[in-house]
């Protein structure tokens, strides 16, 4: 888990405006094919979650790196969600010749994320979020 604070306001094409002072809590697992960013204000109120389907990251003790596989999930404070960029994944899978294993694991990661969101399991659990 990593915590960060946006020092400047930015405009994201999918999330919209991310205000200066927004807190990003980022969840990474070395054995999972996704990561989750939780955006909130200083009072702990959720603005949204942004999930990336990725290959499992590597961490050398200093640098965390991973391959983003394009599929994203945007989750609102009420836990409604939208799957994004699935077409980009399919195009890149064909363009770059992703193996059947990579394609299967990416789709399984998306299904796992949706289950976590719908069941409000960590990191989407009510105990850790305020809508």
DSSP file (Angstrom, degrees, kcal/mol; ACC not computed):
  #  RESIDUE AA STRUCTURE BP1 BP2  ACC     N-H-->O    O-->H-N    N-H-->O    O-->H-N    TCO  KAPPA ALPHA  PHI   PSI    X-CA   Y-CA   Z-CA
    1    1 A X              0   0    0      0, 0.0     2,-0.4     0, 0.0    26,-0.2   0.000 360.0 360.0 360.0 135.8    0.0    0.0    0.0
    2    2 A X  E     -A   26   0A   0     24,-2.5    24,-3.5     2,-0.0     2,-0.4  -0.970 360.0-153.8-125.6 142.3    1.2    3.5   -0.9
    3    3 A X  E     +A   25   0A   0     -2,-0.4     2,-0.3    22,-0.2    22,-0.2  -0.928  19.6 167.5-113.7 141.3   -0.2    6.8    0.1
    4    4 A X  E     -A   24   0A   0     20,-2.1    20,-3.1    -2,-0.4     2,-0.4  -0.985  23.7-144.9-148.1 155.3    0.2   10.0   -1.9
    5    5 A X  E     -A   23   0A   0     -2,-0.3     2,-0.5    18,-0.2    18,-0.2  -0.990  24.6-122.8-123.5 130.1   -1.2   13.5   -1.9
    6    6 A X        -     0   0    0     16,-2.7    15,-3.6    -2,-0.4    16,-0.2  -0.595  21.2-168.8 -71.4 119.1   -1.8   15.4   -5.1
    7    7 A X  S    S+     0   0    0     -2,-0.5     2,-0.3    13,-0.2    -1,-0.2   0.767  71.8  33.1 -80.0 -26.3    0.1   18.7   -4.8
    8    8 A X  S    S-     0   0    0     11,-0.1     2,-0.2    12,-0.1    13,-0.1  -0.923  90.3-102.9-128.9 153.7   -1.5   20.2   -7.8
    9    9 A X        -     0   0    0     -2,-0.3     2,-0.3    11,-0.1    10,-0.2  -0.541  42.3-173.1 -71.1 138.1   -4.9   20.0   -9.4
   10   10 A X  E     -F   18   0B   0      8,-2.3     8,-3.1    -2,-0.2     2,-0.5  -0.928  22.2-133.3-130.4 159.3   -5.0   17.8  -12.5
   11   11 A X  E     -F   17   0B   0     -2,-0.3     2,-0.4     6,-0.2     6,-0.2  -0.965  20.6-166.3-112.9 119.2   -7.6   17.0  -15.1
   12   12 A X  E  >  -F   16   0B   0      4,-2.9     4,-2.0    -2,-0.5    -2,-0.0  -0.889  22.6-134.0-106.7 135.5   -8.0   13.2  -15.9
   13   13 A X  T  4 S+     0   0    0     -2,-0.4    -1,-0.1     1,-0.2     4,-0.1   0.747 103.2  24.8 -63.6 -23.5  -10.0   12.3  -19.0
   14   14 A X  T  4 S+     0   0    0      2,-0.2    -1,-0.2    -3,-0.0    60,-0.0   0.769 128.6  39.8-107.4 -37.9  -11.9    9.6  -17.2
   15   15 A X  T  4 S-     0   0    0      1,-0.3     2,-0.3    33,-0.0    -2,-0.2   0.797  95.7-146.3 -83.3 -29.7  -11.9   10.6  -13.5
   16   16 A X  E  <  +F   12   0B   0     -4,-2.0    -4,-2.9     2,-0.1     2,-0.3  -0.730  57.0   4.6  95.7-149.5  -12.4   14.3  -14.2
   17   17 A X  E     -F   11   0B   0     -2,-0.3     2,-0.6    -6,-0.2    -6,-0.2  -0.560  57.9-162.1 -76.9 129.9  -10.8   16.9  -11.9
   18   18 A X  E     -F   10   0B   0     -8,-3.1    -8,-2.3    -2,-0.3     3,-0.1  -0.952  23.7-138.5-109.2 110.5   -8.5   15.7   -9.2
   19   19 A X    >   -     0   0    0     -2,-0.6     3,-2.0   -10,-0.2   -13,-0.2  -0.270  23.0 -94.3 -72.3 151.7   -8.2   18.5   -6.7
   20   20 A X  T 3  S+     0   0    0      1,-0.3   -13,-0.2   -13,-0.1    -1,-0.1  -0.411 115.4  33.5 -57.0 137.2   -5.1   19.6   -5.0
   21   21 A X  T 3  S+     0   0    0    -15,-3.6    -1,-0.3     1,-0.3   -14,-0.1   0.314  81.1 145.8  93.1  -8.4   -4.9   17.8   -1.7
   22   22 A X    <   -     0   0    0     -3,-2.0   -16,-2.7   -16,-0.2     2,-0.5  -0.410  44.4-135.5 -62.0 135.6   -6.7   14.7   -2.9
   23   23 A X  E     -AB   5  40A   0     17,-3.2    17,-2.4   -18,-0.2     2,-0.6  -0.830  15.6-162.1 -98.0 129.0   -5.3   11.6   -1.1
   24   24 A X  E     -AB   4  39A   0    -20,-3.1   -20,-2.1    -2,-0.5     2,-0.6  -0.953   4.2-169.6-111.8 119.9   -4.5    8.6   -3.2
   25   25 A X  E     -AB   3  38A   0     13,-2.5    13,-3.0    -2,-0.6     2,-0.5  -0.954  13.8-160.3-106.4 120.9   -4.1    5.3   -1.4
   26   26 A X  E     -AB   2  37A   0    -24,-3.5   -24,-2.5    -2,-0.6     2,-0.5  -0.885   4.7-157.6-111.1 129.4   -2.8    2.7   -3.8
   27   27 A X  E     + B   0  36A   0      9,-3.4     9,-1.9    -2,-0.5     2,-0.4  -0.914  14.8 174.9-110.0 125.0   -3.1   -1.0   -3.2
   28   28 A X  E     - B   0  35A   0     -2,-0.5     2,-0.4     7,-0.2     7,-0.1  -0.975  11.5-167.3-127.6 141.6   -0.6   -3.4   -4.9
   29   29 A X    >   -     0   0    0      5,-0.6     3,-0.9    -2,-0.4    28,-0.6  -0.996  19.2-144.6-126.6 135.1   -0.3   -7.2   -4.5
   30   30 A X  T 3  S+     0   0    0     -2,-0.4    -1,-0.1     1,-0.2    29,-0.0   0.638 101.5  42.8 -74.0 -12.5    2.7   -9.0   -5.9
   31   31 A X  T 3  S+     0   0    0     25,-0.1     2,-0.3    24,-0.0    -1,-0.2   0.278  99.3  85.8-115.9   9.8    0.5  -12.1   -6.8
   32   32 A X  S <  S-     0   0    0     -3,-0.9    25,-0.4     2,-0.2    -3,-0.2  -0.822  71.2-133.4-115.8 154.8   -2.5  -10.3   -8.3
   33   33 A X  S    S+     0   0    0     -2,-0.3    21,-1.5    72,-0.1     2,-0.3  -0.146  83.9  45.4 -96.0  36.2   -3.2   -9.1  -11.8
   34   34 A X  E     - C   0  53A   0     19,-0.3    -5,-0.6    -5,-0.2     2,-0.3  -0.982  59.9-149.4-162.7 166.5   -4.6   -5.7  -10.7
   35   35 A X  E     -BC  28  52A   0     17,-1.9    17,-2.1    -2,-0.3     2,-0.4  -0.943  14.0-143.7-137.7 163.0   -4.1   -2.7   -8.5
   36   36 A X  E     -BC  27  51A   0     -9,-1.9    -9,-3.4    -2,-0.3     2,-0.5  -0.994   4.5-161.4-133.8 130.1   -6.5   -0.3   -6.9
   37   37 A X  E     -BC  26  50A   0     13,-2.6    13,-2.6    -2,-0.4     2,-0.6  -0.952   7.7-159.7-109.7 127.9   -6.3    3.4   -6.3
   38   38 A X  E     -BC  25  49A   0    -13,-3.0   -13,-2.5    -2,-0.5     2,-0.5  -0.938   7.4-162.2-108.7 116.6   -8.6    4.9   -3.7
   39   39 A X  E     +BC  24  48A   0      9,-3.0     8,-3.4    -2,-0.6     9,-1.5  -0.862  23.8 148.3-101.8 129.9   -9.1    8.7   -4.2
   40   40 A X  E     -BC  23  46A   0    -17,-2.4   -17,-3.2    -2,-0.5     6,-0.2  -0.939  41.7-102.8-150.5 172.0  -10.4   10.7   -1.2
   41   41 A X    >   -     0   0    0      4,-2.1     3,-2.0    -2,-0.3   -19,-0.1  -0.383  47.7 -92.6 -92.6 177.6  -10.4   14.0    0.6
   42   42 A X  T 3  S+     0   0    0      1,-0.3    -1,-0.1     2,-0.1   -20,-0.0   0.680 124.0  60.4 -65.8 -17.7   -8.6   14.8    3.8
   43   43 A X  T 3  S-     0   0    0      2,-0.1    -1,-0.3     0, 0.0     0, 0.0   0.435 120.6-105.6 -88.4   0.2  -11.7   13.9    5.8
   44   44 A X  S <  S+     0   0    0     -3,-2.0    86,-0.6     1,-0.3     2,-0.3   0.507  70.1 147.9  90.4   4.9  -11.7   10.4    4.5
   45   45 A X  B     -g  130   0C   0     84,-0.1    -4,-2.1    86,-0.1    -1,-0.3  -0.587  49.2-119.8 -76.7 132.7  -14.6   10.8    2.1
   46   46 A X  E     +C   40   0A   0     84,-2.6    -6,-0.3    -2,-0.3    31,-0.1  -0.499  30.4 177.4 -72.3 134.1  -14.3    8.7   -1.0
   47   47 A X  E     -     0   0A   0     -8,-3.4    30,-0.6     1,-0.4     2,-0.3   0.765  64.9 -56.5 -98.0 -43.9  -14.2   10.4   -4.4
   48   48 A X  E     -CD  39  76A   0     -9,-1.5    -9,-3.0    28,-0.2    -1,-0.4  -0.954  42.6-113.7-178.5 172.9  -13.8    7.2   -6.4
   49   49 A X  E     -CD  38  75A   0     26,-2.6    26,-2.6    -2,-0.3     2,-0.4  -0.936  19.5-160.6-117.8 147.0  -11.7    4.1   -7.0
   50   50 A X  E     -CD  37  74A   0    -13,-2.6   -13,-2.6    -2,-0.4     2,-0.4  -0.981  10.0-166.2-130.3 120.6   -9.7    3.5  -10.1
   51   51 A X  E     -CD  36  73A   0     22,-2.9    22,-2.0    -2,-0.4     2,-0.5  -0.873   3.3-161.5-112.0 137.9   -8.6   -0.1  -10.8
   52   52 A X  E     -CD  35  72A   0    -17,-2.1   -17,-1.9    -2,-0.4     2,-0.6  -0.969  14.8-140.1-118.1 128.6   -6.0   -1.2  -13.3
   53   53 A X  E     +C   34   0A   0     18,-3.0    16,-2.6    -2,-0.5   -19,-0.3  -0.802  43.8 154.7 -84.1 125.1   -5.8   -4.7  -14.7
   54   54 A X  E     - D   0  68A   0    -21,-1.5    14,-0.2    -2,-0.6     2,-0.2  -0.873  50.4 -91.5-140.9 167.3   -2.0   -5.4  -14.9
   55   55 A X        -     0   0    0     12,-2.6    12,-0.2    -2,-0.3   -23,-0.1  -0.573  69.5 -78.0 -73.3 154.2    0.5   -8.2  -14.9
   56   56 A X        -     0   0    0     -2,-0.2    11,-0.2    10,-0.1   -26,-0.1  -0.284  58.5-117.7 -55.2 138.3    1.7   -8.9  -11.3
   57   57 A X        -     0   0    0    -28,-0.6     2,-0.4   -25,-0.4     9,-0.2  -0.242  16.0-138.5 -75.8 164.9    4.2   -6.2  -10.3
   58   58 A X  E     -H   65   0D   0      7,-2.7     7,-2.5     2,-0.0     2,-0.4  -0.929  13.3-164.5-117.5 150.3    7.8   -6.7   -9.4
   59   59 A X  E     -H   64   0D   0     -2,-0.4     5,-0.2     5,-0.2   -29,-0.0  -0.978  13.3-173.1-138.8 121.8    9.4   -4.8   -6.5
   60   60 A X        -     0   0    0      3,-1.7     4,-0.1    -2,-0.4    -1,-0.1   0.219  64.9 -89.3 -98.7  14.4   13.2   -4.6   -6.0
   61   61 A X  S    S+     0   0    0      2,-0.2     3,-0.1     1,-0.1    -2,-0.0   0.197 123.5  34.6  97.3 -15.9   13.0   -3.0   -2.6
   62   62 A X  S    S+     0   0    0      1,-0.3     2,-0.5     0, 0.0    -1,-0.1   0.569 112.5  48.2-134.2 -41.1   12.9    0.5   -4.2
   63   63 A X        -     0   0    0      2,-0.0    -3,-1.7     0, 0.0     2,-0.5  -0.939  57.9-159.5-119.1 128.5   11.0    0.4   -7.5
   64   64 A X  E     +H   59   0D   0     -2,-0.5     2,-0.3    -5,-0.2    -5,-0.2  -0.906  22.0 174.2-100.6 127.5    7.6   -1.1   -8.1
   65   65 A X  E     +H   58   0D   0     -7,-2.5    -7,-2.7    -2,-0.5     2,-0.3  -0.981   6.6 163.2-137.1 150.4    7.0   -1.8  -11.8
   66   66 A X        -     0   0    0     -2,-0.3     2,-0.6    -9,-0.2    -9,-0.1  -0.977  38.1-110.0-156.3 162.8    4.2   -3.6  -13.7
   67   67 A X        -     0   0    0     -2,-0.3   -12,-2.6   -12,-0.2     2,-0.4  -0.907  31.2-140.4-101.2 118.7    2.7   -3.9  -17.2
   68   68 A X  E     -D   54   0A   0     -2,-0.6   -14,-0.2   -14,-0.2   -34,-0.0  -0.648   7.6-160.5 -78.9 129.7   -0.7   -2.2  -17.5
   69   69 A X  E     -     0   0A   0    -16,-2.6     2,-0.7    -2,-0.4   -15,-0.1   0.160  37.6-116.4-101.0  18.2   -3.0   -4.3  -19.7
   70   70 A X  E    S+     0   0A   0    -17,-0.2     2,-0.3     1,-0.2    18,-0.1  -0.059  76.5 119.8  80.6 -32.0   -5.4   -1.4  -20.5
   71   71 A X  E     +     0   0A   0     -2,-0.7   -18,-3.0   -18,-0.2     2,-0.3  -0.502  40.0 176.0 -71.5 129.3   -8.5   -2.7  -18.8
   72   72 A X  E     -DE  52  84A   0     12,-2.3    12,-3.4    -2,-0.3     2,-0.4  -0.900  22.8-152.2-129.6 158.6   -9.7   -0.3  -16.1
   73   73 A X  E     -DE  51  83A   0    -22,-2.0   -22,-2.9    -2,-0.3     2,-0.5  -0.988   6.9-157.5-132.8 125.1  -12.6   -0.1  -13.7
   74   74 A X  E     -DE  50  82A   0      8,-2.5     8,-2.0    -2,-0.4     2,-0.5  -0.903  12.5-166.6-101.9 124.7  -13.9    3.2  -12.4
   75   75 A X  E     -DE  49  81A   0    -26,-2.6   -26,-2.6    -2,-0.5     6,-0.2  -0.951   7.1-147.9-117.7 126.3  -15.9    2.9   -9.1
   76   76 A X  E >   -D   48   0A   0      4,-2.8     3,-2.4    -2,-0.5   -28,-0.2  -0.381  35.4 -97.9 -85.1 167.6  -18.0    5.7   -7.7
   77   77 A X  T 3  S+     0   0    0    -30,-0.6   -29,-0.1     1,-0.3   -31,-0.1   0.768 126.0  56.4 -58.6 -26.0  -18.6    6.4   -4.0
   78   78 A X  T 3  S-     0   0    0      2,-0.1    -1,-0.3    53,-0.0     3,-0.1   0.370 119.8-112.6 -86.1   6.4  -21.9    4.5   -4.2
   79   79 A X  S <  S+     0   0    0     -3,-2.4     2,-0.2     1,-0.3    -2,-0.1   0.530  71.6 140.0  72.3  10.5  -20.0    1.5   -5.6
   80   80 A X        -     0   0    0     -5,-0.0    -4,-2.8     2,-0.0     2,-0.3  -0.564  35.6-166.6 -71.5 152.3  -21.5    1.7   -9.0
   81   81 A X  E     -E   75   0A   0     -6,-0.2     2,-0.4    -2,-0.2    -6,-0.2  -0.940  23.5-152.1-144.4 161.6  -18.8    0.9  -11.5
   82   82 A X  E     -E   74   0A   0     -8,-2.0    -8,-2.5    -2,-0.3     2,-0.4  -0.993  18.2-135.6-137.9 128.4  -17.9    1.1  -15.2
   83   83 A X  E     -E   73   0A   0     -2,-0.4     2,-0.3   -10,-0.2   -10,-0.2  -0.710  30.7-164.7 -82.9 130.7  -15.5   -1.2  -17.0
   84   84 A X  E     +E   72   0A   0    -12,-3.4   -12,-2.3    -2,-0.4    -2,-0.0  -0.861  52.9   9.7-119.9 149.9  -13.2    0.9  -19.3
   85   85 A X     >  +     0   0    0     -2,-0.3     4,-1.9   -14,-0.2    -1,-0.1   0.674  66.5 140.2  64.7  23.5  -10.9    0.2  -22.2
   86   86 A X  H  > S+     0   0    0      1,-0.2     4,-2.3     2,-0.2     5,-0.1   0.886  75.0  54.0 -61.7 -37.1  -11.8   -3.5  -22.8
   87   87 A X  H  > S+     0   0    0      1,-0.2     4,-2.6     2,-0.2    -1,-0.2   0.891 104.9  53.8 -64.0 -38.9  -11.6   -2.8  -26.5
   88   88 A X  H  > S+     0   0    0      2,-0.2     4,-2.7     1,-0.2     5,-0.2   0.906 108.1  50.4 -61.9 -40.7   -8.1   -1.5  -26.1
   89   89 A X  H  X S+     0   0    0     -4,-1.9     4,-2.9     2,-0.2    -2,-0.2   0.950 110.9  48.0 -61.3 -48.5   -7.1   -4.7  -24.3
   90   90 A X  H  X S+     0   0    0     -4,-2.3     4,-1.7     1,-0.2    -2,-0.2   0.905 113.3  48.1 -61.4 -42.0   -8.6   -6.9  -27.1
   91   91 A X  H  X S+     0   0    0     -4,-2.6     4,-3.0     1,-0.2    -1,-0.2   0.925 114.9  44.7 -63.8 -44.5   -6.8   -4.8  -29.8
   92   92 A X  H  X S+     0   0    0     -4,-2.7     4,-3.0     2,-0.2     6,-0.3   0.846 107.7  58.3 -70.4 -32.8   -3.5   -4.9  -28.0
   93   93 A X  H  X>S+     0   0    0     -4,-2.9     5,-1.8    -5,-0.2     4,-0.5   0.909 114.3  38.8 -60.2 -40.8   -3.8   -8.6  -27.2
   94   94 A X  H  <5S+     0   0    0     -4,-1.7     3,-0.4    -5,-0.2    -2,-0.2   0.933 117.4  49.0 -73.2 -47.1   -4.1   -9.2  -31.0
   95   95 A X  H  <5S+     0   0    0     -4,-3.0    -2,-0.2     1,-0.2    -3,-0.2   0.896 122.7  31.8 -60.2 -43.3   -1.5   -6.6  -31.9
   96   96 A X  H  <5S-     0   0    0     -4,-3.0    -1,-0.2    -5,-0.2    -2,-0.2   0.384 107.2-119.0-102.0   3.6    1.1   -7.8  -29.5
   97   97 A X  T  <5 -     0   0    0     -4,-0.5    -3,-0.2    -3,-0.4    -4,-0.1   0.911  33.6-161.2  65.3  45.0    0.2  -11.5  -29.5
   98   98 A X      < -     0   0    0     -5,-1.8    -1,-0.1    -6,-0.3    -5,-0.0  -0.293  23.3-111.4 -56.1 142.0   -0.7  -11.9  -25.8
   99   99 A X     >  -     0   0    0      1,-0.1     4,-2.3     4,-0.0     5,-0.2  -0.259  23.0-109.4 -69.6 162.9   -0.6  -15.5  -24.8
  100  100 A X  H  > S+     0   0    0      1,-0.2     4,-2.6     2,-0.2     5,-0.2   0.865 120.9  56.5 -60.2 -35.4   -3.8  -17.4  -23.9
  101  101 A X  H  > S+     0   0    0      2,-0.2     4,-2.7     1,-0.2    -1,-0.2   0.918 107.0  47.0 -63.8 -44.0   -2.6  -17.4  -20.3
  102  102 A X  H  > S+     0   0    0      2,-0.2     4,-2.3     1,-0.2    -2,-0.2   0.932 114.0  48.0 -63.8 -45.2   -2.3  -13.6  -20.2
  103  103 A X  H  X S+     0   0    0     -4,-2.3     4,-2.1     2,-0.2    -2,-0.2   0.923 114.1  46.4 -61.2 -45.4   -5.7  -13.1  -21.8
  104  104 A X  H  X S+     0   0    0     -4,-2.6     4,-2.4     1,-0.2    -2,-0.2   0.917 113.4  48.2 -64.1 -44.2   -7.3  -15.6  -19.4
  105  105 A X  H  X S+     0   0    0     -4,-2.7     4,-2.3     2,-0.2    -1,-0.2   0.861 109.9  52.6 -68.0 -34.6   -5.6  -14.0  -16.3
  106  106 A X  H  X S+     0   0    0     -4,-2.3     4,-2.1    -5,-0.2    -1,-0.2   0.933 112.2  44.7 -64.7 -45.5   -6.6  -10.5  -17.3
  107  107 A X  H  X S+     0   0    0     -4,-2.1     4,-2.2     1,-0.2    -2,-0.2   0.876 113.1  51.2 -67.1 -36.5  -10.3  -11.5  -17.7
  108  108 A X  H  X S+     0   0    0     -4,-2.4     4,-2.4     2,-0.2    -1,-0.2   0.883 108.6  52.1 -65.8 -37.9  -10.1  -13.4  -14.4
  109  109 A X  H  X S+     0   0    0     -4,-2.3     4,-2.6     2,-0.2    -2,-0.2   0.909 109.0  49.9 -64.3 -42.2   -8.6  -10.3  -12.7
  110  110 A X  H  X S+     0   0    0     -4,-2.1     4,-2.4     2,-0.2    -2,-0.2   0.924 111.1  48.8 -61.5 -44.6  -11.5   -8.2  -14.1
  111  111 A X  H  X S+     0   0    0     -4,-2.2     4,-2.1     1,-0.2    -2,-0.2   0.897 111.3  50.3 -62.3 -40.1  -14.0  -10.7  -12.8
  112  112 A X  H  X S+     0   0    0     -4,-2.4     4,-2.6     2,-0.2    -2,-0.2   0.921 109.7  50.3 -64.6 -43.6  -12.3  -10.8   -9.4
  113  113 A X  H  X S+     0   0    0     -4,-2.6     4,-2.6     1,-0.2    -2,-0.2   0.931 110.0  50.1 -59.6 -45.5  -12.3   -7.0   -9.2
  114  114 A X  H  X S+     0   0    0     -4,-2.4     4,-2.9     1,-0.2    -1,-0.2   0.903 110.7  50.0 -61.2 -41.0  -16.1   -6.9  -10.0
  115  115 A X  H  X S+     0   0    0     -4,-2.1     4,-2.2     2,-0.2    -1,-0.2   0.925 110.4  49.7 -62.3 -45.0  -16.7   -9.5   -7.3
  116  116 A X  H  <>S+     0   0    0     -4,-2.6     5,-2.5     2,-0.2     4,-0.4   0.906 114.2  45.7 -60.7 -41.6  -14.8   -7.4   -4.7
  117  117 A X  H ><5S+     0   0    0     -4,-2.6     3,-1.0     3,-0.2    -2,-0.2   0.958 114.2  46.7 -65.0 -51.4  -16.7   -4.3   -5.7
  118  118 A X  H 3<5S+     0   0    0     -4,-2.9    -2,-0.2     1,-0.3    -1,-0.2   0.800 119.1  40.3 -65.6 -30.0  -20.1   -5.9   -5.6
  119  119 A X  T 3<5S-     0   0    0     -4,-2.2    -1,-0.3    -5,-0.2    -2,-0.2   0.423 107.1-126.7 -96.3   0.6  -19.5   -7.7   -2.3
  120  120 A X  T < 5 +     0   0    0     -3,-1.0     6,-0.4    -4,-0.4    -3,-0.2   0.906  52.1 162.0  51.9  46.9  -17.7   -4.6   -0.9
  121  121 A X    > < -     0   0    0     -5,-2.5     3,-3.3    -6,-0.2    -1,-0.2  -0.544  42.2 -29.7 -90.1 160.9  -14.7   -6.7    0.0
  122  122 A X  T 3  S+     0   0    0      1,-0.4    -1,-0.2     2,-0.3     4,-0.0  -0.221 133.6  20.3 -51.5 133.3  -11.3   -5.2    0.8
  123  123 A X  T 3  S+     0   0    0      2,-0.1    -1,-0.4    -3,-0.1    -6,-0.0  -0.917 133.0  46.2 -93.8  17.9  -10.3   -2.6   -0.4
  124  124 A X  S <  S+     0   0    0     -3,-3.3    -2,-0.3    -8,-0.1    -3,-0.1   0.210  82.5 131.4-100.9  13.7  -13.9   -1.7   -1.2
  125  125 A X    >   -     0   0    0      1,-0.1     3,-1.5     3,-0.1     4,-0.4  -0.378  64.7-126.1 -73.7 146.4  -15.3   -2.6    2.2
  126  126 A X  G >  S+     0   0    0     -6,-0.4     3,-1.0     1,-0.3    -1,-0.1   0.787 105.3  68.0 -60.6 -29.8  -17.5   -0.2    4.1
  127  127 A X  G 3  S+     0   0    0      1,-0.3    -1,-0.3     3,-0.0    -2,-0.0   0.772 108.4  37.1 -63.3 -24.8  -15.3   -0.3    7.2
  128  128 A X  G <  S+     0   0    0     -3,-1.5     2,-0.3     0, 0.0    -1,-0.3   0.394 115.0  59.0-108.7   2.6  -12.5    1.5    5.2
  129  129 A X    <   -     0   0    0     -3,-1.0     2,-0.4    -4,-0.4   -84,-0.1  -0.938  56.2-158.4-132.5 153.7  -14.6    3.9    3.2
  130  130 A X  B      g   45   0C   0    -86,-0.6   -84,-2.6    -2,-0.3    -3,-0.0  -0.989 360.0 360.0-129.0 123.4  -17.1    6.7    3.7
  131  131 A X              0   0    0     -2,-0.4   -86,-0.1   -86,-0.2    -1,-0.1   0.452 360.0 360.0 -89.3 360.0  -19.5    7.6    1.0
